[in-house]
Amino acid sequence: MSVPAKAPRRTIRPALAACLFVAQALYAGWLGAVPNPAPARLKPKTLAAFERYVRLTDEQNAAELSRGVAFLLPDRRPEEERGAAYAGIRGGGVAIDRLHMRDGGKAIECPNGLIHHWAGVIFIPGATLDDTLRILEDYDHHADYYAPDVQRSKTLSHQGDDFRVLLRFRRKKVITVVLNTEHDVHYSRPDATHAVSRSSATRITEVENPGEKDEREKTPGDDGGYLWRMETWWHLFEKDGGTYVQCESVSLTRDIPTGLGWLVGPFVNSIPRESLLFTLNATRKAAEKLHAK
């Protein structure tokens, strides 16, 4: 009785291996071929909508400060929720909300762009108001306090309560974006236990090939559109054996290009919230370290 030949199995295995190799190569090539979204140009109507949004936010914050109400985010919540909100913050949590400024009750449309408005609050036990301000105003060391999100930091000028600073941001979410930014910052202290600051990004440029010999800045407003504008408000309140720190940010990015939502969407939608969380937690860590010395 003859034994069945096994040649067919030997010929199938190499063929199958070759098919798998080709499939893996194609898959790896697809992963490596991440498309580069077409440049997004900041249009006048987009900028006008953002500036209107910021103006209304400034007016609301100024009105609340003058009336002495809603200094911190939990103060805007119903009275029965405030106690629990503050307890959670003092327990080490972060109260964070997405905000929506309205004009006469109507949403503010931003054609060809997206406005991101977030605010968050933390509590730093044991830290004084002066401790916390020392961290925030020490721009020459922000690359240490806020690494790896901040790669470079420098005070360009400082006179009294006014600062002009340079910050290089590196942000990664599917894609990596490096930005050179300059900011005008003004601080004020209404009384011994409160402090506020207002920061406005005066220049934002996307960096191409960062760290390489051919590194260059793209033309502002004619780039990837990952950050066109950024406005920030800080509120500090020394109370309950520590300092409450609130950061509120309004930023402008490109809208989501058709067909590339999987690539651009996660960056422009989640980075503002994640960056705010990181900034608040890094501030707490730096202030606690300073207080412990």
Secondary structure, DSSP 8 states (H G I E B T S, - for coil): ------HHHHHHHHHHHHHHHHHHHHHHHHHH-------EE--HHHHHHHHHHHHHHHHHHHHHHHHT---SGGGGS-HHHHHHHHHHHHTT--EEEE---EETTEE---TTEEEEEEEEEEEEET--HHHHHHHHT-GGGHHHHTTTTEEEEEEEEEETTEEEEEEEEEEESSSEEEEEEEEEEEEE-SSSSEEEEEEEEEEEEEEESTTSTT-EE--TTEE--S-SEEEEEEEEEEETTEEEEEEEEEEEEE---TT-HHHHHHHHHHHHHHHHHHHHHHHHHHHHHHHH-
